[in-house]
Amino acid sequence: MVTPSKQRHTDYEKPACPVEATLELIGGKWKGIILYYLLEGRLRFSELQRAVGCVTQRMLVKALRELESSGLVNRIVHAEVPPRVEYELTDVGKTLEPILRSLKQWGEGYALQQIEEREPDN
């Protein structure tokens, strides 16, 4: 049984609350990256772990469970030996595509530039 993560707030009445509610569902170090890789289609756990990179198995499982609990990711278990588990975006998860692509574009135009500017001259 998946235990839902503890919500920070029980009330979203302020003007920016839709942003806060969204970030509560997709925020964190790994969730956005996981969602981005799943835009390309269904991936096995090991494929997703390789794509994401330096995430530990424990953290990847935790993030995937939270995304599944939020209704953004489907977990598909194939009755095989050994068991094969795949993940894919739900229809609701797929609606995040323009947001994730915009975040990537913004990162290419701003975040990478900021990192380069911080690096000392060689």
PyRosetta script that sets phi, psi and omega in degrees:
from pyrosetta import init, pose_from_sequence

init()
pose = pose_from_sequence("MVTPSKQRHTDYEKPACPVEATLELIGGKWKGIILYYLLEGRLRFSELQRAVGCVTQRMLVKALRELESSGLVNRIVHAEVPPRVEYELTDVGKTLEPILRSLKQWGEGYALQQIEEREPDN")
pose.set_psi(1, 134.2)
pose.set_omega(1, -179.5)
pose.set_phi(2, -89.1)
pose.set_psi(2, 125.7)
pose.set_omega(2, 177.2)
pose.set_phi(3, -89.1)
pose.set_psi(3, 123.2)
pose.set_omega(3, 179.8)
pose.set_phi(4, -62.9)
pose.set_psi(4, 143.8)
pose.set_omega(4, 179.5)
pose.set_phi(5, -68.6)
pose.set_psi(5, 153.2)
pose.set_omega(5, -177.8)
pose.set_phi(6, -70.5)
pose.set_psi(6, 125.2)
pose.set_omega(6, 178.5)
pose.set_phi(7, -77.3)
pose.set_psi(7, 142.1)
pose.set_omega(7, 179.0)
pose.set_phi(8, -74.0)
pose.set_psi(8, -32.5)
pose.set_omega(8, -175.1)
pose.set_phi(9, -131.3)
pose.set_psi(9, 153.1)
pose.set_omega(9, 174.8)
pose.set_phi(10, -112.1)
pose.set_psi(10, -3.3)
pose.set_omega(10, -175.4)
pose.set_phi(11, -135.2)
pose.set_psi(11, 124.8)
pose.set_omega(11, 179.7)
pose.set_phi(12, -122.0)
pose.set_psi(12, 68.3)
pose.set_omega(12, -176.5)
pose.set_phi(13, -105.0)
pose.set_psi(13, -11.3)
pose.set_omega(13, -179.2)
pose.set_phi(14, -74.1)
pose.set_psi(14, 159.5)
pose.set_omega(14, -177.9)
pose.set_phi(15, -56.8)
pose.set_psi(15, -35.0)
pose.set_omega(15, -178.5)
pose.set_phi(16, -89.7)
pose.set_psi(16, 8.0)
pose.set_omega(16, -173.5)
pose.set_phi(17, -62.6)
pose.set_psi(17, -31.1)
pose.set_omega(17, 175.6)
pose.set_phi(18, -62.4)
pose.set_psi(18, -34.0)
pose.set_omega(18, 176.3)
pose.set_phi(19, -66.3)
pose.set_psi(19, -45.0)
pose.set_omega(19, -180.0)
pose.set_phi(20, -63.0)
pose.set_psi(20, -42.7)
pose.set_omega(20, 179.2)
pose.set_phi(21, -63.2)
pose.set_psi(21, -41.0)
pose.set_omega(21, 178.7)
pose.set_phi(22, -64.2)
pose.set_psi(22, -46.2)
pose.set_omega(22, -179.6)
pose.set_phi(23, -65.6)
pose.set_psi(23, -28.9)
pose.set_omega(23, 176.1)
pose.set_phi(24, -65.6)
pose.set_psi(24, -31.7)
pose.set_omega(24, 179.9)
pose.set_phi(25, -83.6)
pose.set_psi(25, -38.8)
pose.set_omega(25, -173.3)
pose.set_phi(26, -115.2)
pose.set_psi(26, -0.2)
pose.set_omega(26, -177.3)
pose.set_phi(27, -75.6)
pose.set_psi(27, 171.6)
pose.set_omega(27, -178.6)
pose.set_phi(28, 110.7)
pose.set_psi(28, 169.4)
pose.set_omega(28, -173.9)
pose.set_phi(29, -68.3)
pose.set_psi(29, -34.4)
pose.set_omega(29, -169.5)
pose.set_phi(30, -109.5)
pose.set_psi(30, -23.9)
pose.set_omega(30, -172.2)
pose.set_phi(31, -61.4)
pose.set_psi(31, -45.2)
pose.set_omega(31, -179.8)
pose.set_phi(32, -62.4)
pose.set_psi(32, -39.5)
pose.set_omega(32, 179.4)
pose.set_phi(33, -66.6)
pose.set_psi(33, -43.5)
pose.set_omega(33, 177.9)
pose.set_phi(34, -59.7)
pose.set_psi(34, -49.1)
pose.set_omega(34, -179.8)
pose.set_phi(35, -59.8)
pose.set_psi(35, -40.8)
pose.set_omega(35, -179.7)
pose.set_phi(36, -60.7)
pose.set_psi(36, -47.3)
pose.set_omega(36, -179.5)
pose.set_phi(37, -66.9)
pose.set_psi(37, -31.3)
pose.set_omega(37, 179.0)
pose.set_phi(38, -75.7)
pose.set_psi(38, -8.8)
pose.set_omega(38, 174.5)
pose.set_phi(39, -60.4)
pose.set_psi(39, -30.4)
pose.set_omega(39, -177.3)
pose.set_phi(40, -78.8)
pose.set_psi(40, -9.3)
pose.set_omega(40, 178.1)
pose.set_phi(41, 129.3)
pose.set_psi(41, -173.7)
pose.set_omega(41, -176.4)
pose.set_phi(42, -65.0)
pose.set_psi(42, 135.5)
pose.set_omega(42, 178.6)
pose.set_phi(43, -132.6)
pose.set_psi(43, 143.8)
pose.set_omega(43, 172.0)
pose.set_phi(44, -72.9)
pose.set_psi(44, 159.9)
pose.set_omega(44, -178.3)
pose.set_phi(45, -55.1)
pose.set_psi(45, -47.7)
pose.set_omega(45, -177.5)
pose.set_phi(46, -64.5)
pose.set_psi(46, -36.8)
pose.set_omega(46, 177.4)
pose.set_phi(47, -64.8)
pose.set_psi(47, -41.5)
pose.set_omega(47, 179.4)
pose.set_phi(48, -66.4)
pose.set_psi(48, -41.2)
pose.set_omega(48, 178.8)
pose.set_phi(49, -63.2)
pose.set_psi(49, -41.2)
pose.set_omega(49, 177.2)
pose.set_phi(50, -65.5)
pose.set_psi(50, -42.3)
pose.set_omega(50, -178.4)
pose.set_phi(51, -64.2)
pose.set_psi(51, -44.3)
pose.set_omega(51, -177.9)
pose.set_phi(52, -67.8)
pose.set_psi(52, -40.4)
pose.set_omega(52, 175.8)
pose.set_phi(53, 104.3)
pose.set_psi(53, -119.6)
pose.set_omega(53, -167.0)
pose.set_phi(54, -81.0)
pose.set_psi(54, 28.1)
pose.set_omega(54, 175.8)
pose.set_phi(55, -84.2)
pose.set_psi(55, 140.9)
pose.set_omega(55, 175.6)
pose.set_phi(56, -76.6)
pose.set_psi(56, 158.0)
pose.set_omega(56, 178.8)
pose.set_phi(57, -58.7)
pose.set_psi(57, -42.1)
pose.set_omega(57, -179.2)
pose.set_phi(58, -60.4)
pose.set_psi(58, -45.6)
pose.set_omega(58, -178.5)
pose.set_phi(59, -69.3)
pose.set_psi(59, -36.7)
pose.set_omega(59, 178.2)
pose.set_phi(60, -65.1)
pose.set_psi(60, -44.5)
pose.set_omega(60, 177.6)
pose.set_phi(61, -60.5)
pose.set_psi(61, -44.7)
pose.set_omega(61, -179.3)
pose.set_phi(62, -60.8)
pose.set_psi(62, -47.8)
pose.set_omega(62, -179.2)
pose.set_phi(63, -64.6)
pose.set_psi(63, -41.8)
pose.set_omega(63, 179.1)
pose.set_phi(64, -64.1)
pose.set_psi(64, -39.6)
pose.set_omega(64, 177.6)
pose.set_phi(65, -63.5)
pose.set_psi(65, -41.1)
pose.set_omega(65, 178.8)
pose.set_phi(66, -66.2)
pose.set_psi(66, -41.2)
pose.set_omega(66, 178.2)
pose.set_phi(67, -66.4)
pose.set_psi(67, -36.9)
pose.set_omega(67, 177.3)
pose.set_phi(68, -67.4)
pose.set_psi(68, -42.7)
pose.set_omega(68, 179.0)
pose.set_phi(69, -62.9)
pose.set_psi(69, -32.4)
pose.set_omega(69, 179.0)
pose.set_phi(70, -79.2)
pose.set_psi(70, -8.4)
pose.set_omega(70, 179.7)
pose.set_phi(71, 82.9)
pose.set_psi(71, 18.1)
pose.set_omega(71, -178.9)
pose.set_phi(72, -96.9)
pose.set_psi(72, -22.2)
pose.set_omega(72, -176.4)
pose.set_phi(73, -132.6)
pose.set_psi(73, 138.8)
pose.set_omega(73, 172.4)
pose.set_phi(74, -98.7)
pose.set_psi(74, 139.5)
pose.set_omega(74, 174.0)
pose.set_phi(75, -108.5)
pose.set_psi(75, 122.1)
pose.set_omega(75, -178.6)
pose.set_phi(76, -112.9)
pose.set_psi(76, 120.2)
pose.set_omega(76, 179.2)
pose.set_phi(77, -107.8)
pose.set_psi(77, 123.1)
pose.set_omega(77, 178.2)
pose.set_phi(78, -95.2)
pose.set_psi(78, 130.7)
pose.set_omega(78, -178.6)
pose.set_phi(79, -76.0)
pose.set_psi(79, 79.7)
pose.set_omega(79, -179.6)
pose.set_phi(80, -133.4)
pose.set_psi(80, 166.2)
pose.set_omega(80, 173.0)
pose.set_phi(81, -119.9)
pose.set_psi(81, 116.9)
pose.set_omega(81, -5.1)
pose.set_phi(82, -71.1)
pose.set_psi(82, 158.7)
pose.set_omega(82, -178.6)
pose.set_phi(83, -61.4)
pose.set_psi(83, 141.9)
pose.set_omega(83, 177.7)
pose.set_phi(84, -113.3)
pose.set_psi(84, 125.4)
pose.set_omega(84, -179.3)
pose.set_phi(85, -118.1)
pose.set_psi(85, 131.4)
pose.set_omega(85, 178.4)
pose.set_phi(86, -126.2)
pose.set_psi(86, 157.3)
pose.set_omega(86, 179.1)
pose.set_phi(87, -128.1)
pose.set_psi(87, 144.5)
pose.set_omega(87, 175.9)
pose.set_phi(88, -149.4)
pose.set_psi(88, 159.8)
pose.set_omega(88, 176.6)
pose.set_phi(89, -73.2)
pose.set_psi(89, 143.5)
pose.set_omega(89, 171.0)
pose.set_phi(90, -78.3)
pose.set_psi(90, 175.6)
pose.set_omega(90, 176.0)
pose.set_phi(91, -60.0)
pose.set_psi(91, -38.8)
pose.set_omega(91, 177.7)
pose.set_phi(92, -66.8)
pose.set_psi(92, -42.1)
pose.set_omega(92, 178.3)
pose.set_phi(93, -60.3)
pose.set_psi(93, -36.1)
pose.set_omega(93, 179.2)
pose.set_phi(94, -65.8)
pose.set_psi(94, -23.4)
pose.set_omega(94, 178.3)
pose.set_phi(95, -69.1)
pose.set_psi(95, -12.2)
pose.set_omega(95, 177.3)
pose.set_phi(96, -80.6)
pose.set_psi(96, -6.6)
pose.set_omega(96, -175.3)
pose.set_phi(97, -53.5)
pose.set_psi(97, -50.7)
pose.set_omega(97, -179.1)
pose.set_phi(98, -62.5)
pose.set_psi(98, -32.6)
pose.set_omega(98, 178.8)
pose.set_phi(99, -68.3)
pose.set_psi(99, -46.0)
pose.set_omega(99, -179.2)
pose.set_phi(100, -65.5)
pose.set_psi(100, -39.6)
pose.set_omega(100, 178.3)
pose.set_phi(101, -67.3)
pose.set_psi(101, -36.5)
pose.set_omega(101, 176.3)
pose.set_phi(102, -66.0)
pose.set_psi(102, -39.8)
pose.set_omega(102, 176.8)
pose.set_phi(103, -62.2)
pose.set_psi(103, -40.6)
pose.set_omega(103, 177.9)
pose.set_phi(104, -62.7)
pose.set_psi(104, -45.9)
pose.set_omega(104, -179.7)
pose.set_phi(105, -63.3)
pose.set_psi(105, -43.2)
pose.set_omega(105, 178.7)
pose.set_phi(106, -62.7)
pose.set_psi(106, -41.7)
pose.set_omega(106, 178.7)
pose.set_phi(107, -61.9)
pose.set_psi(107, -39.3)
pose.set_omega(107, 178.2)
pose.set_phi(108, -66.5)
pose.set_psi(108, -36.8)
pose.set_omega(108, -176.1)
pose.set_phi(109, -86.3)
pose.set_psi(109, -25.8)
pose.set_omega(109, -175.8)
pose.set_phi(110, -121.7)
pose.set_psi(110, -56.0)
pose.set_omega(110, -173.0)
pose.set_phi(111, -61.9)
pose.set_psi(111, -45.8)
pose.set_omega(111, 179.7)
pose.set_phi(112, -63.4)
pose.set_psi(112, -36.9)
pose.set_omega(112, 177.2)
pose.set_phi(113, -63.0)
pose.set_psi(113, -42.6)
pose.set_omega(113, 179.3)
pose.set_phi(114, -63.2)
pose.set_psi(114, -39.8)
pose.set_omega(114, 178.9)
pose.set_phi(115, -65.2)
pose.set_psi(115, -43.1)
pose.set_omega(115, 179.0)
pose.set_phi(116, -63.2)
pose.set_psi(116, -39.0)
pose.set_omega(116, -179.6)
pose.set_phi(117, -68.6)
pose.set_psi(117, -28.2)
pose.set_omega(117, 179.7)
pose.set_phi(118, -76.9)
pose.set_psi(118, -24.7)
pose.set_omega(118, -178.2)
pose.set_phi(119, -69.0)
pose.set_psi(119, 133.0)
pose.set_omega(119, 178.6)
pose.set_phi(120, -69.2)
pose.set_psi(120, 150.7)
pose.set_omega(120, 177.4)
pose.set_phi(121, -63.4)
pose.set_psi(121, 138.5)
pose.set_omega(121, 179.8)
pose.set_phi(122, -90.9)
pose.dump_pdb("model.pdb")
